[in-house]
Amino acid sequence: MINNYIFESLKLNNPKTINEFENVLREISQKIILYALSQTSFFKYAAFYGGTCLRMFHGLNRFSEDLDFQVTSNNYKINLDDCVNKCIYVLDSFGLKAHLHTKSEYDQGEVRRRYIKIAYYDIANEYFSNVSMNKEKLLSIKIEISTIFIAGAKYEMNMLQSPLFSNIYCFDYSSLFARKLNALITRNWRERTKGRDYFDYMFYLSHNVKFNMEYLKNKLQLSLDTDVSTFDLNRIKDLLITKFNDADYDMIKKDIYPFINNDFGFDSFNKEMFLSSIKYLDCE
């Protein structure tokens, strides 16, 4: 039998296809993982950011794969394996068969990462009554933490209501937007366009979010390895115009499609729309 919380959460979202089911179950699992992390000292030293944060606490209308965090000072004490093992224990208590996947190279460099793999054939088969899929297929959730502290961000405590009330320490709205602009400006995807960056950018603008200029400049200083002290709003707009002129909008749509509802309209998702959007960009 499917755990009652899992079943009620699936029923509430009503996935009709296996792709929709995977997106919903991944999000349910992400919430359980965040709850588990809140029961450790993790959020004393790190803050939540990224697409999953934007979806859970600001209503982003797309699903997201990963859980992204960054340390909030140079003095942090995080045993990532202990934290992830706590997550696996809690996932198991909700009836999800999960295990930790890691390699030595996941601890090299600025970013530390772990993967939680979840077997879900039995749940899918029971939910759909009968499902045709690989019984060995696993859901993969990446937990990633950047260990380089970058000054200038603002933070806020948000309340996660499901599966149980818990406090999640997050980047604030303006700092989340600054991180997204940094990704748009600096990310170099030669073979695969990161369409989610473009989709999320438009979400911020549609909600009239002003970005955190101080934090963006500090991020760009690290990403570009150049003096950005004279950068202002017009310089940021110029950098984005260059990106929007060079973007492959067919690849953007292809990348984002698996993470949104099938009825999302892409007709206006083109270069002209993004170039026109520049005039609405503003900073704090």
C-alpha positions in Angstrom: 0.0 0.0 0.0 1.2 3.5 -0.8 2.0 5.6 2.3 -1.1 7.8 3.0 0.9 11.1 2.8 2.4 10.0 -0.6 -1.0 8.8 -1.9 -2.8 12.0 -0.9 -0.1 14.2 -2.4 -0.2 12.3 -5.6 -4.0 12.5 -5.7 -3.9 16.2 -5.1 -1.6 16.7 -8.1 -3.4 14.1 -10.2 -0.6 13.1 -12.6 -2.0 11.6 -15.8 1.3 10.3 -17.5 4.4 8.7 -16.2 6.4 11.9 -16.8 3.9 13.9 -14.8 4.0 11.2 -12.1 7.8 11.4 -11.9 7.7 15.2 -11.6 5.1 15.1 -8.8 6.8 12.2 -6.9 10.2 14.0 -7.1 8.7 17.2 -5.7 7.0 15.2 -2.8 10.4 13.7 -2.1 12.1 17.1 -2.3 9.8 18.4 0.4 10.5 15.4 2.6 14.2 16.0 2.1 13.9 19.6 3.1 11.9 18.7 6.2 14.6 16.2 7.1 17.4 18.8 6.7 15.5 21.2 8.9 15.7 18.6 11.7 19.5 18.9 11.5 21.9 21.9 12.0 22.1 22.2 8.2 20.2 25.5 7.9 22.4 27.1 10.5 25.1 27.2 7.9 23.4 27.1 4.5 20.6 28.7 2.6 18.3 27.3 -0.1 18.2 28.8 -3.6 17.4 27.8 -7.2 14.4 26.7 -9.2 13.1 24.3 -6.6 13.2 27.1 -4.0 11.4 29.5 -6.4 8.7 26.9 -7.0 8.1 25.9 -3.4 8.0 29.4 -1.9 7.2 31.8 -4.7 4.9 29.7 -7.0 7.2 29.1 -10.0 5.0 27.3 -12.6 7.5 24.6 -13.6 8.9 21.5 -11.9 12.6 21.4 -10.8 15.1 18.6 -10.4 17.7 19.6 -7.9 18.1 21.0 -4.3 20.7 23.8 -4.3 22.3 25.4 -1.3 25.1 27.8 -0.5 26.9 28.4 2.7 26.0 31.7 4.5 29.5 32.4 6.0 33.0 31.2 5.8 32.6 29.4 9.2 30.4 26.4 8.4 30.2 23.0 9.9 28.3 20.6 7.6 28.8 16.9 7.4 26.9 16.3 4.1 26.8 12.6 4.4 25.3 12.7 7.9 22.7 15.1 6.6 21.8 13.0 3.5 21.7 9.9 5.6 19.1 11.6 7.8 17.1 12.4 4.6 17.2 8.8 3.6 16.0 7.7 7.0 13.1 10.1 6.8 12.2 9.2 3.2 12.1 5.5 4.3 9.7 6.5 7.1 7.4 7.8 4.4 7.6 4.5 2.5 10.1 5.6 -0.1 13.0 3.2 -0.9 16.0 5.6 -1.1 19.7 5.2 -1.1 22.7 7.5 -1.2 24.9 7.7 -4.4 28.2 9.4 -4.1 31.7 9.4 -5.6 35.0 10.8 -4.4 35.0 13.5 -7.2 31.7 14.9 -5.7 33.8 16.4 -2.9 36.3 18.1 -5.2 36.2 21.8 -5.9 33.8 24.5 -4.7 30.7 22.4 -5.0 29.8 19.3 -2.9 27.1 17.1 -4.3 25.2 13.9 -3.4 22.5 12.1 -5.2 19.5 10.4 -3.6 18.1 7.6 -5.7 14.6 6.4 -5.1 13.0 3.2 -6.5 9.4 4.0 -7.5 8.1 1.2 -9.7 5.8 -0.3 -7.0 4.3 3.1 -6.2 3.7 3.9 -9.9 2.3 0.5 -10.5 -0.2 0.8 -7.6 -1.1 4.4 -8.5 -1.9 3.6 -12.1 -3.2 0.1 -11.3 -0.9 -1.2 -14.0 2.0 0.6 -15.5 4.5 -0.2 -18.3 8.0 0.9 -17.2 11.4 -0.4 -16.3 11.1 -1.9 -12.8 14.7 -0.8 -12.0 14.2 2.8 -13.0 15.1 5.3 -10.2 14.2 8.9 -9.4 17.4 10.9 -8.9 17.5 14.0 -6.7 20.7 16.0 -6.6 21.7 17.8 -3.4 24.3 20.4 -4.2 26.0 22.9 -1.8 28.4 25.6 -2.9 31.1 26.0 -0.2 32.4 29.5 -1.2 30.7 32.3 0.7 29.7 35.3 -1.4 28.8 38.5 0.4 25.8 40.7 -0.4 22.9 38.2 -0.4 19.8 38.7 1.7 18.1 35.8 3.4 14.7 34.9 4.8 13.1 32.1 6.8 10.2 30.4 4.9 7.7 28.0 6.3 7.4 24.6 4.6 3.9 23.2 5.3 4.3 19.7 3.9 4.9 17.0 4.9 5.2 18.7 8.3 5.7 22.4 9.3 9.4 23.3 9.2 11.5 26.4 8.8 13.7 26.5 5.7 16.4 29.2 5.5 16.4 30.7 1.9 17.8 33.4 -0.2 15.3 36.2 -0.5 13.4 37.0 -3.7 15.8 39.7 -4.9 18.9 37.6 -4.2 17.4 34.6 -6.0 16.8 36.8 -9.0 20.5 38.0 -8.9 21.7 34.4 -8.9 19.5 33.7 -12.0 20.8 36.7 -13.8 24.4 35.6 -13.0 23.5 32.2 -14.5 22.0 33.8 -17.6 25.0 36.0 -18.2 27.8 33.6 -17.4 26.6 30.1 -18.2 28.1 28.6 -21.3 26.2 25.7 -22.7 27.7 24.9 -26.0 25.7 21.8 -26.7 22.6 22.2 -24.5 20.8 25.5 -23.9 19.6 25.9 -20.3 16.1 26.9 -21.1 15.1 26.9 -17.5 17.3 30.0 -17.0 15.2 31.9 -19.6 11.9 30.6 -18.3 12.7 31.6 -14.7 14.0 35.0 -15.8 10.5 35.8 -17.3 8.9 34.5 -14.1 10.8 37.1 -12.0 9.9 39.9 -14.4 6.2 38.9 -14.4 6.2 39.3 -10.6 8.0 42.7 -10.7 11.0 41.4 -8.7 13.9 43.8 -8.5 17.3 42.1 -8.3 20.0 42.5 -5.7 22.6 44.5 -7.5 25.3 44.2 -4.8 25.0 40.4 -4.7 24.9 40.1 -8.5 28.1 42.1 -8.9 29.8 39.9 -6.3 28.7 36.8 -8.2 29.9 38.3 -11.5 33.2 39.2 -10.0 33.8 35.6 -9.2 32.3 34.1 -12.3 33.9 36.5 -14.9 37.1 37.1 -13.0 37.1 40.7 -14.0 36.6 44.1 -12.4 32.8 44.7 -12.2 32.9 47.7 -9.8 31.6 50.0 -12.5 28.8 47.7 -13.6 25.4 49.3 -13.4 21.9 48.5 -14.5 22.6 49.5 -18.1 25.7 47.3 -18.2 23.6 44.3 -17.0 21.0 45.0 -19.6 23.7 45.1 -22.3 25.0 41.7 -21.2 21.6 40.2 -21.3 20.8 41.7 -24.8 23.9 39.9 -26.1 22.7 36.6 -24.6 19.2 37.0 -25.9 20.4 37.8 -29.4 22.6 34.7 -29.5 20.1 32.3 -27.8 18.7 29.2 -29.6 15.0 29.5 -28.8 14.1 26.1 -30.2 16.6 24.6 -27.7 15.2 26.7 -24.9 11.7 25.3 -25.5 13.0 21.7 -25.8 14.9 22.0 -22.5 11.9 23.4 -20.5 9.1 21.3 -22.0 9.5 18.2 -19.7 9.1 20.5 -16.6 5.9 22.3 -17.4 2.2 21.5 -18.1 1.7 20.4 -21.7 -0.8 23.2 -22.3 1.8 25.9 -21.7 1.8 28.4 -24.6 5.2 28.8 -26.3 4.1 30.9 -29.3 5.5 34.1 -27.9 8.6 32.5 -26.4 11.1 34.1 -28.8 13.9 36.5 -29.2 11.7 39.5 -29.7 9.9 38.9 -26.4 13.1 38.6 -24.4 14.6 41.7 -26.0 11.4 43.6 -25.2 11.5 42.4 -21.6 14.8 44.3 -20.9 13.0 47.6 -20.3 11.2 46.0 -17.3 14.4 44.9 -15.6 15.2 46.8 -12.4 17.4 46.5 -9.3 17.1 47.4 -5.7 
